[in-house]
Amino acid sequence: MQFNELGKTDIRVSKICLGTMTYGEQNSEAEAHEHMAYAVSQGINFFDTAEMYPVPPLEHTQGKSEEYIGTWLKKTGKRKEIILATKVAGPGMMPYLRGGAQLIPKQINAALDSSLERLQTDYIDLYQIHWPARNTNYFGPLGYKHNEAETISSDVSIMEDAYACLVKAVEQGKVRHLGISNETPWGAMQYQLLAQKNSWPSMVSIQNPYSLLNRTYEIGLAEVSYRERMGLLAYSPLGFGVLSGKYINNSPADARLTLYERFTRYSNKEGKSATAAYVNLAREYGYSPTQLALAFINTRPFVTANIIGATTMQQLKENIDSSNVELTNEVLEKIECIHQQQPNPCP
């Protein structure tokens, strides 16, 4: 297993990060424990979760993913071996969460304390803002539409108040490092400017979608990752399983895109066409489609960790094994040819 530095810290995280958003919905507690044990046995030391997980977010399952991690940590005593990441929810969703989640100090503190309790730990290694508290293009849209009711000063003020609260959590020892998620280049750099202005610890990572079907991170944010040492934690590297090729001929009854309509952005005509091309390329060179897709992410120098997710042990093993797959220059060139023909069909 390859390890990378987490931003400007002395923490080294496994290139493959175990994503847990299926725990509590598609995966039982026993299955989650089995997955975590196997991941650690294969050299993974990095787990990612969020207060809103599992997905899809529902009131009666909210927090289950963190709970399952917590019971595993208590049972195994492996807390010090794991770099544990979780997130505080942004506004606009889940009215059942604190009467409507907001990125304000009172709510951030409540969210953090609840996560610590569910995870059965007294500190979190990486605490992330799950999505921005402003109108911008995340979770799919490419075009930016400005909300005239928002001003730069008001948006930055909200960010600064939230950041100050998070820094205090670091000072209290509840959190070691801070990160952002579903952010834009403007948002990422605003956090860096706030860190410089206030002499605060900088954000060490950014968790955004990145896959063969969505390489929009390369447009602007990849440079931020390089220059600011704010590495990408790539989520949805298989496009919710689409790049495994399992949806090409039919939709398996228990598969995520069959069960949950909210993820249809990975099932459009262009996405299906691009997926077929990547699947054919993988098979031509003797890779599984899953391993081609994940191994590509692993080659990107701005990626700190590749967040995999799995509902079965077979999927988990194949995903983790991608860390041992090396793509030839010829294959990488052919990936670029497909990308040029059908760029970012599933943002």
Secondary structure, DSSP 8 states (H G I E B T S, - for coil): --EEE-TTSS-EEESEEEE-TTBTTTB-HHHHHHHHHHHHHTT--EEE--TT-SSS--TTTTTHHHHHHHHHHHHH--GGG-EEEEEE--SSS-TTSTTS---SHHHHHHHHHHHHHHHT-S-EEEEEE-S-SS----SS--S----TT--HHHHHHHHHHHHHHHHHHHHTTSEEEEEEES--HHHHHHHHHHHHHHT-----EEEEE-BTTB-GGGTTHHHHHHHHT-EEEEE-TTTTTGGGTTTSS---TTSHHHH-GGGGGGGSHHHHHHHHHHHHHHHHTT--HHHHHHHHHHH-TTEEEEEE--SSHHHHHHHHHGGG----HHHHHHHHHHHHHS--S--
